[in-house]
Amino acid sequence: MRIELPLAKDNILTGIKTATVLIIGTATLAALIGAGGLGTFILLGIDRSNSVLTLTGAVGSALLAVGFSWLITRFGRLKAKSMLAVGGGILLLLLIGTVGPKVYTATQPEKIVIAGKLGSEPDILINMYKDLIKADNSNVAISLKPNFGKTSFLFSALKSRQIDIYPEFTGTVLEDLIPNSHRQLQNKSANQIYQQAKTELAAKYNLRYLAPLNYNNTYTIVTTRTFARQHQLQTISDLKKLSGRLHSGFDLEFMSRNDGYKGLVKKYGLRFRNTDLDPDLRYQAIRRGQVQIIDGYATDSQIRQYHLVALKDDQHLFPTYQGAPLMTAKFARQHPTITKQLNRLAGKITANQMREMNYQVNVKNMSAAKVAKAYLQHHHLLRK
């Protein structure tokens, strides 16, 4: 053993270095399921078309991998006794890091975890939730998890009680979380959609859906102001005179949805020559004149940034997507003051106001926390 181990040491350390680099890479990708880390910078950079954030995450991950590889190489050059001492110290630190936080948190006040999907809008909303809760519950510890993941991941995290609250949209509940092929949403009012979502969430998952915001972050068809003026476009129906001649830039999800391109064909009688575009590239394409129309969301900051026009959905194809806090029924029963505070946002925030706040975060590079607090204070929902 004394002879074989020193001979195998280099191969063992090479394996450990390779495994460490792979683990760091996997941990970076774990941001896709809301695990945080440097991958969050990459995802956020892609979402906001911000190369600085993307490079921060990518370069940071690379430096971390190189750094650990160098440390393992240095570790391999130590003498046997020194190696045992360093290895023992590392194990002790890992033990303290695992057990210590559990002992510490056992003596701390209740912590409430509020998470949000990717992007500036959920980030702004969860900061509003935090400010409203803290205004009436100063002793509560609140942990925010912005850019925590996509819809299915957050919904699973809520049901398993890894998180306590997250903002969800009414249309998403009925289209994605509780789908029903026989359900028709296009001709229902915003209140009917909310009430149905609220009822079905309670019945199927024992979840509590609080009152929704005012704005409707549904799909919209976007074009440039110049093109709209040139062809006198105000509504989606106005596109019919150009049907077949326009070049569209829709993403794959919009092309496959019944309330997307299929609905434009069926309800409006429209057809376009389409180029499938990644959501982050659509606005660049229309700004450069590569396409004439794209799909977007009503509160996208790029509409404000590039001075674009969102055409009115005059045939009511797109269902309503109003945001509202979602939580378990048990959490709501145990925290009546929190539900009361969050319900103060009911009916607040117009589409223009939300678009402006997204613009401030995505383009002006203001923090979501600062933008959220400014809105609450300006509308007398929070004291200055």
Short mmCIF file of the C-alpha atoms (twelve columns), coordinates in Angstrom:
data_MODEL
# 
_entry.id   MODEL 
# 
loop_
_atom_site.group_PDB 
_atom_site.id 
_atom_site.type_symbol 
_atom_site.label_atom_id 
_atom_site.label_alt_id 
_atom_site.label_comp_id 
_atom_site.label_asym_id 
_atom_site.label_seq_id 
_atom_site.Cartn_x 
_atom_site.Cartn_y 
_atom_site.Cartn_z 
_atom_site.pdbx_PDB_model_num 
ATOM 1   C CA . MET A 1   0.000   0.000  0.000   1 
ATOM 2   C CA . ARG A 2   2.841   2.373  0.903   1 
ATOM 3   C CA . ILE A 3   4.419   1.668  -2.475  1 
ATOM 4   C CA . GLU A 4   1.251   1.617  -4.656  1 
ATOM 5   C CA . LEU A 5   -0.393  4.812  -3.359  1 
ATOM 6   C CA . PRO A 6   2.521   7.169  -4.167  1 
ATOM 7   C CA . LEU A 7   2.741   5.645  -7.643  1 
ATOM 8   C CA . ALA A 8   -0.994  6.139  -8.235  1 
ATOM 9   C CA . LYS A 9   -1.095  9.608  -6.653  1 
ATOM 10  C CA . ASP A 10  -0.630  11.545 -9.913  1 
ATOM 11  C CA . ASN A 11  -3.408  9.610  -11.664 1 
ATOM 12  C CA . ILE A 12  -5.742  10.084 -8.687  1 
ATOM 13  C CA . LEU A 13  -5.115  13.836 -8.570  1 
ATOM 14  C CA . THR A 14  -5.620  14.119 -12.346 1 
ATOM 15  C CA . GLY A 15  -8.995  12.415 -11.920 1 
ATOM 16  C CA . ILE A 16  -9.908  14.754 -9.062  1 
ATOM 17  C CA . LYS A 17  -8.951  17.810 -11.154 1 
ATOM 18  C CA . THR A 18  -11.073 16.602 -14.070 1 
ATOM 19  C CA . ALA A 19  -14.014 15.867 -11.777 1 
ATOM 20  C CA . THR A 20  -13.699 19.281 -10.100 1 
ATOM 21  C CA . VAL A 21  -13.800 21.121 -13.430 1 
ATOM 22  C CA . LEU A 22  -16.850 19.080 -14.497 1 
ATOM 23  C CA . ILE A 23  -18.583 19.798 -11.184 1 
ATOM 24  C CA . ILE A 24  -17.993 23.549 -11.589 1 
ATOM 25  C CA . GLY A 25  -19.411 23.381 -15.119 1 
ATOM 26  C CA . THR A 26  -22.449 21.440 -13.907 1 
ATOM 27  C CA . ALA A 27  -22.954 23.887 -11.040 1 
ATOM 28  C CA . THR A 28  -22.925 26.745 -13.564 1 
ATOM 29  C CA . LEU A 29  -25.645 25.020 -15.610 1 
ATOM 30  C CA . ALA A 30  -27.636 24.446 -12.416 1 
ATOM 31  C CA . ALA A 31  -28.796 28.067 -12.677 1 
ATOM 32  C CA . LEU A 32  -31.282 26.756 -15.257 1 
ATOM 33  C CA . ILE A 33  -33.205 25.100 -12.418 1 
ATOM 34  C CA . GLY A 34  -32.873 27.980 -10.004 1 
ATOM 35  C CA . ALA A 35  -29.808 26.811 -8.091  1 
ATOM 36  C CA . GLY A 36  -28.112 30.208 -8.405  1 
ATOM 37  C CA . GLY A 37  -24.375 30.657 -8.848  1 
ATOM 38  C CA . LEU A 38  -22.400 32.189 -11.700 1 
ATOM 39  C CA . GLY A 39  -24.771 30.668 -14.239 1 
ATOM 40  C CA . THR A 40  -27.364 33.204 -13.100 1 
ATOM 41  C CA . PHE A 41  -25.208 35.999 -14.553 1 
ATOM 42  C CA . ILE A 42  -25.088 34.160 -17.889 1 
ATOM 43  C CA . LEU A 43  -28.862 33.610 -18.011 1 
ATOM 44  C CA . LEU A 44  -29.578 37.167 -16.933 1 
ATOM 45  C CA . GLY A 45  -27.144 38.521 -19.520 1 
ATOM 46  C CA . ILE A 46  -28.838 36.539 -22.287 1 
ATOM 47  C CA . ASP A 47  -32.288 37.621 -21.083 1 
ATOM 48  C CA . ARG A 48  -31.308 41.309 -21.033 1 
ATOM 49  C CA . SER A 49  -28.961 41.182 -24.061 1 
ATOM 50  C CA . ASN A 50  -26.215 42.364 -21.702 1 
ATOM 51  C CA . SER A 51  -22.811 41.032 -22.778 1 
ATOM 52  C CA . VAL A 52  -21.131 42.296 -19.585 1 
ATOM 53  C CA . LEU A 53  -23.332 40.086 -17.392 1 
ATOM 54  C CA . THR A 54  -22.866 37.102 -19.723 1 
ATOM 55  C CA . LEU A 55  -19.074 37.499 -19.725 1 
ATOM 56  C CA . THR A 56  -19.038 37.963 -15.939 1 
ATOM 57  C CA . GLY A 57  -20.663 34.567 -15.488 1 
ATOM 58  C CA . ALA A 58  -18.646 32.804 -18.191 1 
ATOM 59  C CA . VAL A 59  -15.235 34.242 -17.237 1 
ATOM 60  C CA . GLY A 60  -15.972 33.791 -13.535 1 
ATOM 61  C CA . SER A 61  -16.773 30.094 -14.071 1 
ATOM 62  C CA . ALA A 62  -13.621 29.620 -16.139 1 
ATOM 63  C CA . LEU A 63  -11.422 31.322 -13.521 1 
ATOM 64  C CA . LEU A 64  -13.009 29.231 -10.775 1 
ATOM 65  C CA . ALA A 65  -12.232 26.022 -12.675 1 
ATOM 66  C CA . VAL A 66  -8.631  27.100 -13.383 1 
ATOM 67  C CA . GLY A 67  -8.164  28.204 -9.770  1 
ATOM 68  C CA . PHE A 68  -9.326  24.903 -8.295  1 
ATOM 69  C CA . SER A 69  -7.213  22.968 -10.796 1 
ATOM 70  C CA . TRP A 70  -4.139  24.964 -9.706  1 
ATOM 71  C CA . LEU A 71  -4.879  24.379 -6.009  1 
ATOM 72  C CA . ILE A 72  -5.205  20.622 -6.546  1 
ATOM 73  C CA . THR A 73  -1.879  20.622 -8.414  1 
ATOM 74  C CA . ARG A 74  -0.223  22.458 -5.504  1 
ATOM 75  C CA . PHE A 75  -1.850  20.030 -3.077  1 
ATOM 76  C CA . GLY A 76  -0.316  17.107 -4.986  1 
ATOM 77  C CA . ARG A 77  3.202   18.483 -4.464  1 
ATOM 78  C CA . LEU A 78  2.933   18.411 -0.684  1 
ATOM 79  C CA . LYS A 79  4.614   15.766 1.422   1 
ATOM 80  C CA . ALA A 80  2.465   12.959 2.817   1 
ATOM 81  C CA . LYS A 81  2.099   14.421 6.342   1 
ATOM 82  C CA . SER A 82  1.304   17.892 5.025   1 
ATOM 83  C CA . MET A 83  -1.206  16.387 2.605   1 
ATOM 84  C CA . LEU A 84  -2.995  14.593 5.450   1 
ATOM 85  C CA . ALA A 85  -3.076  17.773 7.544   1 
ATOM 86  C CA . VAL A 86  -4.491  19.874 4.695   1 
ATOM 87  C CA . GLY A 87  -6.994  17.156 3.763   1 
ATOM 88  C CA . GLY A 88  -8.140  16.891 7.378   1 
ATOM 89  C CA . GLY A 89  -8.551  20.667 7.571   1 
ATOM 90  C CA . ILE A 90  -10.675 20.691 4.413   1 
ATOM 91  C CA . LEU A 91  -12.920 17.927 5.786   1 
ATOM 92  C CA . LEU A 92  -13.328 19.846 9.047   1 
ATOM 93  C CA . LEU A 93  -14.321 23.013 7.179   1 
ATOM 94  C CA . LEU A 94  -16.849 21.050 5.116   1 
ATOM 95  C CA . LEU A 95  -18.331 19.595 8.302   1 
ATOM 96  C CA . ILE A 96  -18.614 23.029 9.915   1 
ATOM 97  C CA . GLY A 97  -20.128 24.439 6.729   1 
ATOM 98  C CA . THR A 98  -22.743 21.679 6.661   1 
ATOM 99  C CA . VAL A 99  -23.746 21.538 10.327  1 
ATOM 100 C CA . GLY A 100 -23.083 25.145 11.380  1 
ATOM 101 C CA . PRO A 101 -25.801 26.860 9.332   1 
ATOM 102 C CA . LYS A 102 -28.422 24.367 10.568  1 
ATOM 103 C CA . VAL A 103 -27.556 25.070 14.201  1 
ATOM 104 C CA . TYR A 104 -27.533 28.817 13.539  1 
ATOM 105 C CA . THR A 105 -30.833 28.963 11.660  1 
ATOM 106 C CA . ALA A 106 -32.603 26.970 14.367  1 
ATOM 107 C CA . THR A 107 -32.328 30.003 16.653  1 
ATOM 108 C CA . GLN A 108 -33.338 32.576 14.020  1 
ATOM 109 C CA . PRO A 109 -36.806 34.052 13.330  1 
ATOM 110 C CA . GLU A 110 -38.950 32.610 10.568  1 
ATOM 111 C CA . LYS A 111 -37.560 33.181 7.092   1 
ATOM 112 C CA . ILE A 112 -39.898 33.780 4.163   1 
ATOM 113 C CA . VAL A 113 -38.574 32.921 0.709   1 
ATOM 114 C CA . ILE A 114 -39.931 34.913 -2.245  1 
ATOM 115 C CA . ALA A 115 -38.805 33.807 -5.703  1 
ATOM 116 C CA . GLY A 116 -39.239 35.156 -9.219  1 
ATOM 117 C CA . LYS A 117 -38.852 33.954 -12.783 1 
ATOM 118 C CA . LEU A 118 -36.131 35.149 -15.137 1 
ATOM 119 C CA . GLY A 119 -36.106 38.808 -16.116 1 
ATOM 120 C CA . SER A 120 -36.521 42.285 -14.709 1 
ATOM 121 C CA . GLU A 121 -40.307 42.213 -14.269 1 
ATOM 122 C CA . PRO A 122 -40.480 39.353 -11.731 1 
ATOM 123 C CA . ASP A 123 -37.453 40.886 -10.002 1 
ATOM 124 C CA . ILE A 124 -39.306 44.193 -9.580  1 
ATOM 125 C CA . LEU A 125 -42.459 42.470 -8.326  1 
ATOM 126 C CA . ILE A 126 -40.740 40.358 -5.676  1 
ATOM 127 C CA . ASN A 127 -38.958 43.450 -4.371  1 
ATOM 128 C CA . MET A 128 -42.365 45.110 -4.040  1 
ATOM 129 C CA . TYR A 129 -43.612 42.071 -2.130  1 
ATOM 130 C CA . LYS A 130 -40.631 42.296 0.190   1 
ATOM 131 C CA . ASP A 131 -41.073 46.021 0.879   1 
ATOM 132 C CA . LEU A 132 -44.791 45.672 1.591   1 
ATOM 133 C CA . ILE A 133 -44.284 42.718 3.930   1 
ATOM 134 C CA . LYS A 134 -41.410 44.370 5.813   1 
ATOM 135 C CA . ALA A 135 -43.443 47.566 6.265   1 
ATOM 136 C CA . ASP A 136 -45.883 45.685 8.497   1 
ATOM 137 C CA . ASN A 137 -43.640 42.837 9.736   1 
ATOM 138 C CA . SER A 138 -40.253 44.310 10.597  1 
ATOM 139 C CA . ASN A 139 -39.124 41.198 12.501  1 
ATOM 140 C CA . VAL A 140 -39.647 38.842 9.556   1 
ATOM 141 C CA . ALA A 141 -36.544 37.681 7.668   1 
ATOM 142 C CA . ILE A 142 -37.172 37.716 3.915   1 
ATOM 143 C CA . SER A 143 -34.956 35.959 1.386   1 
ATOM 144 C CA . LEU A 144 -35.370 37.001 -2.254  1 
ATOM 145 C CA . LYS A 145 -34.480 34.601 -5.055  1 
ATOM 146 C CA . PRO A 146 -34.620 36.581 -8.321  1 
ATOM 147 C CA . ASN A 147 -34.119 34.756 -11.642 1 
ATOM 148 C CA . PHE A 148 -34.894 31.534 -9.798  1 
ATOM 149 C CA . GLY A 149 -35.984 29.621 -12.889 1 
ATOM 150 C CA . LYS A 150 -38.812 29.080 -15.318 1 
ATOM 151 C CA . THR A 151 -42.499 28.472 -14.613 1 
ATOM 152 C CA . SER A 152 -42.484 24.707 -14.032 1 
ATOM 153 C CA . PHE A 153 -39.509 24.902 -11.676 1 
ATOM 154 C CA . LEU A 154 -40.997 27.666 -9.506  1 
ATOM 155 C CA . PHE A 155 -44.364 25.924 -9.377  1 
ATOM 156 C CA . SER A 156 -42.700 22.696 -8.207  1 
ATOM 157 C CA . ALA A 157 -40.622 24.614 -5.657  1 
ATOM 158 C CA . LEU A 158 -43.776 26.229 -4.260  1 
ATOM 159 C CA . LYS A 159 -45.641 22.930 -3.977  1 
ATOM 160 C CA . SER A 160 -42.661 21.319 -2.216  1 
ATOM 161 C CA . ARG A 161 -42.388 24.411 0.043   1 
ATOM 162 C CA . GLN A 162 -38.845 25.268 -0.964  1 
ATOM 163 C CA . ILE A 163 -40.219 28.758 -1.573  1 
ATOM 164 C CA . ASP A 164 -43.196 30.529 0.005   1 
ATOM 165 C CA . ILE A 165 -44.387 33.073 -2.584  1 
ATOM 166 C CA . TYR A 166 -43.845 33.856 -6.242  1 
ATOM 167 C CA . PRO A 167 -45.709 36.022 -8.794  1 
ATOM 168 C CA . GLU A 168 -47.619 34.021 -11.393 1 
ATOM 169 C CA . PHE A 169 -49.781 35.075 -14.331 1 
ATOM 170 C CA . THR A 170 -53.428 34.104 -14.720 1 
ATOM 171 C CA . GLY A 171 -53.094 32.968 -18.332 1 
ATOM 172 C CA . THR A 172 -50.029 30.888 -17.475 1 
ATOM 173 C CA . VAL A 173 -51.966 29.068 -14.739 1 
ATOM 174 C CA . LEU A 174 -54.703 27.976 -17.136 1 
ATOM 175 C CA . GLU A 175 -52.559 27.471 -20.249 1 
ATOM 176 C CA . ASP A 176 -49.512 25.770 -18.699 1 
ATOM 177 C CA . LEU A 177 -49.984 24.755 -15.048 1 
ATOM 178 C CA . ILE A 178 -53.535 23.380 -15.286 1 
ATOM 179 C CA . PRO A 179 -53.986 22.827 -19.036 1 
ATOM 180 C CA . ASN A 180 -57.331 21.742 -20.454 1 
ATOM 181 C CA . SER A 181 -57.729 21.269 -24.202 1 
ATOM 182 C CA . HIS A 182 -61.472 21.949 -23.964 1 
ATOM 183 C CA . ARG A 183 -61.056 25.242 -22.112 1 
ATOM 184 C CA . GLN A 184 -61.537 28.422 -24.147 1 
ATOM 185 C CA . LEU A 185 -59.936 31.576 -22.732 1 
ATOM 186 C CA . GLN A 186 -60.045 33.948 -25.690 1 
ATOM 187 C CA . ASN A 187 -63.567 35.271 -25.075 1 
ATOM 188 C CA . LYS A 188 -63.400 35.441 -21.284 1 
ATOM 189 C CA . SER A 189 -62.953 38.619 -19.282 1 
ATOM 190 C CA . ALA A 190 -59.876 39.240 -17.144 1 
ATOM 191 C CA . ASN A 191 -61.899 38.634 -13.975 1 
ATOM 192 C CA . GLN A 192 -63.357 35.372 -15.300 1 
ATOM 193 C CA . ILE A 193 -59.879 34.077 -16.122 1 
ATOM 194 C CA . TYR A 194 -58.557 35.080 -12.694 1 
ATOM 195 C CA . GLN A 195 -61.498 33.510 -10.838 1 
ATOM 196 C CA . GLN A 196 -61.133 30.279 -12.795 1 
ATOM 197 C CA . ALA A 197 -57.385 30.163 -12.146 1 
ATOM 198 C CA . LYS A 198 -57.933 30.879 -8.448  1 
ATOM 199 C CA . THR A 199 -60.614 28.182 -8.119  1 
ATOM 200 C CA . GLU A 200 -58.652 25.490 -9.955  1 
ATOM 201 C CA . LEU A 201 -55.407 26.191 -8.062  1 
ATOM 202 C CA . ALA A 202 -57.268 25.856 -4.761  1 
ATOM 203 C CA . ALA A 203 -59.117 22.692 -5.790  1 
ATOM 204 C CA . LYS A 204 -56.220 20.831 -7.392  1 
ATOM 205 C CA . TYR A 205 -53.176 22.012 -5.430  1 
ATOM 206 C CA . ASN A 206 -54.543 23.687 -2.278  1 
ATOM 207 C CA . LEU A 207 -52.872 26.952 -3.287  1 
ATOM 208 C CA . ARG A 208 -53.992 30.505 -2.554  1 
ATOM 209 C CA . TYR A 209 -53.955 33.004 -5.416  1 
ATOM 210 C CA . LEU A 210 -54.176 36.622 -4.254  1 
ATOM 211 C CA . ALA A 211 -55.785 39.509 -6.160  1 
ATOM 212 C CA . PRO A 212 -54.139 40.381 -9.507  1 
ATOM 213 C CA . LEU A 213 -52.374 43.515 -10.683 1 
ATOM 214 C CA . ASN A 214 -53.947 45.845 -13.241 1 
ATOM 215 C CA . TYR A 215 -51.696 45.318 -16.235 1 
ATOM 216 C CA . ASN A 216 -52.066 42.532 -18.762 1 
ATOM 217 C CA . ASN A 217 -48.701 41.150 -19.881 1 
ATOM 218 C CA . THR A 218 -50.112 39.161 -22.764 1 
ATOM 219 C CA . TYR A 219 -48.745 38.573 -26.236 1 
ATOM 220 C CA . THR A 220 -48.727 41.505 -28.623 1 
ATOM 221 C CA . ILE A 221 -47.807 42.053 -32.258 1 
ATOM 222 C CA . VAL A 222 -45.122 44.722 -32.573 1 
ATOM 223 C CA . THR A 223 -43.945 46.866 -35.476 1 
ATOM 224 C CA . THR A 224 -42.012 50.097 -35.960 1 
ATOM 225 C CA . ARG A 225 -43.703 53.488 -35.773 1 
ATOM 226 C CA . THR A 226 -42.571 54.295 -39.306 1 
ATOM 227 C CA . PHE A 227 -44.071 51.103 -40.733 1 
ATOM 228 C CA . ALA A 228 -47.304 51.609 -38.761 1 
ATOM 229 C CA . ARG A 229 -47.695 55.176 -40.078 1 
ATOM 230 C CA . GLN A 230 -46.812 54.169 -43.617 1 
ATOM 231 C CA . HIS A 231 -49.520 51.469 -43.740 1 
ATOM 232 C CA . GLN A 232 -51.987 53.036 -41.262 1 
ATOM 233 C CA . LEU A 233 -51.725 50.178 -38.768 1 
ATOM 234 C CA . GLN A 234 -53.417 50.425 -35.379 1 
ATOM 235 C CA . THR A 235 -54.934 46.971 -34.876 1 
ATOM 236 C CA . ILE A 236 -53.934 43.432 -35.787 1 
ATOM 237 C CA . SER A 237 -56.884 43.350 -38.213 1 
ATOM 238 C CA . ASP A 238 -55.213 46.176 -40.149 1 
ATOM 239 C CA . LEU A 239 -52.473 43.705 -41.135 1 
ATOM 240 C CA . LYS A 240 -54.915 41.768 -43.310 1 
ATOM 241 C CA . LYS A 241 -54.331 44.114 -46.250 1 
ATOM 242 C CA . LEU A 242 -50.637 43.126 -46.082 1 
ATOM 243 C CA . SER A 243 -51.170 39.420 -45.385 1 
ATOM 244 C CA . GLY A 244 -48.773 37.198 -47.312 1 
ATOM 245 C CA . ARG A 245 -46.400 40.066 -48.077 1 
ATOM 246 C CA . LEU A 246 -44.992 40.697 -44.609 1 
ATOM 247 C CA . HIS A 247 -41.859 39.124 -43.180 1 
ATOM 248 C CA . SER A 248 -42.391 38.196 -39.525 1 
ATOM 249 C CA . GLY A 249 -39.919 37.232 -36.820 1 
ATOM 250 C CA . PHE A 250 -41.783 35.019 -34.342 1 
ATOM 251 C CA . ASP A 251 -40.189 32.692 -31.810 1 
ATOM 252 C CA . LEU A 252 -40.818 28.933 -31.896 1 
ATOM 253 C CA . GLU A 253 -43.185 28.928 -28.922 1 
ATOM 254 C CA . PHE A 254 -45.405 31.619 -30.463 1 
ATOM 255 C CA . MET A 255 -45.480 29.702 -33.763 1 
ATOM 256 C CA . SER A 256 -46.712 26.529 -32.022 1 
ATOM 257 C CA . ARG A 257 -49.348 28.050 -29.726 1 
ATOM 258 C CA . ASN A 258 -53.081 28.109 -30.452 1 
ATOM 259 C CA . ASP A 259 -53.132 31.629 -29.014 1 
ATOM 260 C CA . GLY A 260 -50.082 32.501 -31.116 1 
ATOM 261 C CA . TYR A 261 -49.487 32.230 -34.857 1 
ATOM 262 C CA . LYS A 262 -52.115 29.494 -35.252 1 
ATOM 263 C CA . GLY A 263 -54.650 31.895 -33.770 1 
ATOM 264 C CA . LEU A 264 -53.562 34.681 -36.137 1 
ATOM 265 C CA . VAL A 265 -54.247 32.338 -39.052 1 
ATOM 266 C CA . LYS A 266 -57.561 31.025 -37.722 1 
ATOM 267 C CA . LYS A 267 -59.078 34.136 -36.135 1 
ATOM 268 C CA . TYR A 268 -57.582 36.956 -38.194 1 
ATOM 269 C CA . GLY A 269 -56.989 35.118 -41.478 1 
ATOM 270 C CA . LEU A 270 -53.355 36.262 -41.551 1 
ATOM 271 C CA . ARG A 271 -50.318 34.531 -43.028 1 
ATOM 272 C CA . PHE A 272 -46.700 35.709 -42.993 1 
ATOM 273 C CA . ARG A 273 -43.308 34.644 -44.280 1 
ATOM 274 C CA . ASN A 274 -41.712 33.839 -40.943 1 
ATOM 275 C CA . THR A 275 -38.152 33.531 -39.722 1 
ATOM 276 C CA . ASP A 276 -37.914 31.642 -36.443 1 
ATOM 277 C CA . LEU A 277 -36.044 33.884 -34.025 1 
ATOM 278 C CA . ASP A 278 -34.793 33.468 -30.497 1 
ATOM 279 C CA . PRO A 279 -36.809 35.722 -28.141 1 
ATOM 280 C CA . ASP A 280 -33.722 37.813 -27.408 1 
ATOM 281 C CA . LEU A 281 -33.055 38.460 -31.121 1 
ATOM 282 C CA . ARG A 282 -36.541 39.540 -32.236 1 
ATOM 283 C CA . TYR A 283 -36.170 43.188 -31.251 1 
ATOM 284 C CA . GLN A 284 -32.733 43.438 -32.831 1 
ATOM 285 C CA . ALA A 285 -34.151 42.041 -36.080 1 
ATOM 286 C CA . ILE A 286 -37.047 44.512 -36.312 1 
ATOM 287 C CA . ARG A 287 -34.802 47.425 -35.324 1 
ATOM 288 C CA . ARG A 288 -32.455 46.566 -38.204 1 
ATOM 289 C CA . GLY A 289 -35.324 46.201 -40.693 1 
ATOM 290 C CA . GLN A 290 -34.787 42.457 -41.198 1 
ATOM 291 C CA . VAL A 291 -38.470 41.772 -40.378 1 
ATOM 292 C CA . GLN A 292 -41.580 43.981 -40.338 1 
ATOM 293 C CA . ILE A 293 -43.466 42.464 -37.388 1 
ATOM 294 C CA . ILE A 294 -42.571 40.385 -34.342 1 
ATOM 295 C CA . ASP A 295 -44.300 38.891 -31.334 1 
ATOM 296 C CA . GLY A 296 -43.613 40.375 -27.924 1 
ATOM 297 C CA . TYR A 297 -45.124 40.969 -24.513 1 
ATOM 298 C CA . ALA A 298 -47.105 44.063 -23.618 1 
ATOM 299 C CA . THR A 299 -44.642 45.222 -20.955 1 
ATOM 300 C CA . ASP A 300 -41.377 44.540 -22.829 1 
ATOM 301 C CA . SER A 301 -38.934 47.369 -22.192 1 
ATOM 302 C CA . GLN A 302 -37.708 47.175 -25.804 1 
ATOM 303 C CA . ILE A 303 -41.030 48.637 -27.010 1 
ATOM 304 C CA . ARG A 304 -40.154 51.772 -25.052 1 
ATOM 305 C CA . GLN A 305 -36.434 51.590 -25.829 1 
ATOM 306 C CA . TYR A 306 -36.756 51.342 -29.616 1 
ATOM 307 C CA . HIS A 307 -39.929 53.466 -29.950 1 
ATOM 308 C CA . LEU A 308 -42.025 50.604 -31.349 1 
ATOM 309 C CA . VAL A 309 -45.801 50.183 -31.630 1 
ATOM 310 C CA . ALA A 310 -47.883 47.356 -30.134 1 
ATOM 311 C CA . LEU A 311 -50.925 46.710 -32.337 1 
ATOM 312 C CA . LYS A 312 -54.299 46.368 -30.618 1 
ATOM 313 C CA . ASP A 313 -55.702 42.834 -30.405 1 
ATOM 314 C CA . ASP A 314 -59.150 43.887 -31.650 1 
ATOM 315 C CA . GLN A 315 -60.417 40.295 -32.075 1 
ATOM 316 C CA . HIS A 316 -59.331 39.335 -28.530 1 
ATOM 317 C CA . LEU A 317 -57.114 36.434 -29.558 1 
ATOM 318 C CA . PHE A 318 -54.593 36.659 -26.743 1 
ATOM 319 C CA . PRO A 319 -55.843 35.615 -23.280 1 
ATOM 320 C CA . THR A 320 -55.302 37.791 -20.234 1 
ATOM 321 C CA . TYR A 321 -52.041 37.455 -18.304 1 
ATOM 322 C CA . GLN A 322 -52.331 39.360 -15.019 1 
ATOM 323 C CA . GLY A 323 -49.739 38.803 -12.313 1 
ATOM 324 C CA . ALA A 324 -50.663 37.937 -8.729  1 
ATOM 325 C CA . PRO A 325 -48.892 36.468 -5.674  1 
ATOM 326 C CA . LEU A 326 -49.180 32.676 -5.422  1 
ATOM 327 C CA . MET A 327 -48.673 30.765 -2.160  1 
ATOM 328 C CA . THR A 328 -49.882 27.661 -0.340  1 
ATOM 329 C CA . ALA A 329 -53.208 27.855 1.485   1 
ATOM 330 C CA . LYS A 330 -51.419 26.892 4.707   1 
ATOM 331 C CA . PHE A 331 -48.978 29.789 4.392   1 
ATOM 332 C CA . ALA A 332 -51.860 32.200 3.740   1 
ATOM 333 C CA . ARG A 333 -53.736 30.984 6.845   1 
ATOM 334 C CA . GLN A 334 -50.636 31.334 9.008   1 
ATOM 335 C CA . HIS A 335 -49.787 34.814 7.693   1 
ATOM 336 C CA . PRO A 336 -53.003 36.871 7.340   1 
ATOM 337 C CA . THR A 337 -51.135 40.177 7.682   1 
ATOM 338 C CA . ILE A 338 -48.862 39.253 4.771   1 
ATOM 339 C CA . THR A 339 -51.784 38.430 2.478   1 
ATOM 340 C CA . LYS A 340 -53.417 41.707 3.497   1 
ATOM 341 C CA . GLN A 341 -50.269 43.681 2.647   1 
ATOM 342 C CA . LEU A 342 -49.759 41.973 -0.709  1 
ATOM 343 C CA . ASN A 343 -53.395 42.511 -1.655  1 
ATOM 344 C CA . ARG A 344 -52.725 46.253 -1.509  1 
ATOM 345 C CA . LEU A 345 -51.202 45.815 -4.971  1 
ATOM 346 C CA . ALA A 346 -54.550 44.591 -6.347  1 
ATOM 347 C CA . GLY A 347 -55.544 46.586 -9.410  1 
ATOM 348 C CA . LYS A 348 -52.306 48.596 -9.310  1 
ATOM 349 C CA . ILE A 349 -49.592 49.043 -11.997 1 
ATOM 350 C CA . THR A 350 -50.653 49.755 -15.566 1 
ATOM 351 C CA . ALA A 351 -48.945 48.231 -18.604 1 
ATOM 352 C CA . ASN A 352 -47.210 51.547 -19.358 1 
ATOM 353 C CA . GLN A 353 -45.954 51.808 -15.769 1 
ATOM 354 C CA . MET A 354 -44.601 48.250 -15.836 1 
ATOM 355 C CA . ARG A 355 -42.963 48.814 -19.217 1 
ATOM 356 C CA . GLU A 356 -41.311 51.967 -17.867 1 
ATOM 357 C CA . MET A 357 -40.019 50.134 -14.792 1 
ATOM 358 C CA . ASN A 358 -38.615 47.342 -16.985 1 
ATOM 359 C CA . TYR A 359 -36.941 50.047 -19.086 1 
ATOM 360 C CA . GLN A 360 -35.340 51.586 -16.007 1 
ATOM 361 C CA . VAL A 361 -33.860 48.224 -14.992 1 
ATOM 362 C CA . ASN A 362 -32.905 46.815 -18.409 1 
ATOM 363 C CA . VAL A 363 -31.748 49.995 -20.152 1 
ATOM 364 C CA . LYS A 364 -30.966 52.518 -17.419 1 
ATOM 365 C CA . ASN A 365 -29.321 49.778 -15.312 1 
ATOM 366 C CA . MET A 366 -31.157 50.796 -12.151 1 
ATOM 367 C CA . SER A 367 -31.584 48.136 -9.480  1 
ATOM 368 C CA . ALA A 368 -34.934 46.350 -9.336  1 
ATOM 369 C CA . ALA A 369 -35.075 47.066 -5.593  1 
ATOM 370 C CA . LYS A 370 -34.721 50.816 -6.127  1 
ATOM 371 C CA . VAL A 371 -37.303 50.900 -8.939  1 
ATOM 372 C CA . ALA A 372 -39.800 48.862 -6.902  1 
ATOM 373 C CA . LYS A 373 -39.456 51.059 -3.826  1 
ATOM 374 C CA . ALA A 374 -39.797 54.254 -5.878  1 
ATOM 375 C CA . TYR A 375 -43.101 53.035 -7.356  1 
ATOM 376 C CA . LEU A 376 -44.523 52.053 -3.967  1 
ATOM 377 C CA . GLN A 377 -43.546 55.366 -2.406  1 
ATOM 378 C CA . HIS A 378 -44.836 57.440 -5.332  1 
ATOM 379 C CA . HIS A 379 -48.229 55.719 -5.145  1 
ATOM 380 C CA . HIS A 380 -48.430 55.987 -1.346  1 
ATOM 381 C CA . LEU A 381 -48.173 52.239 -0.761  1 
ATOM 382 C CA . LEU A 382 -44.976 52.696 1.237   1 
ATOM 383 C CA . ARG A 383 -43.775 55.502 3.454   1 
ATOM 384 C CA . LYS A 384 -40.742 57.486 2.336   1 
# 
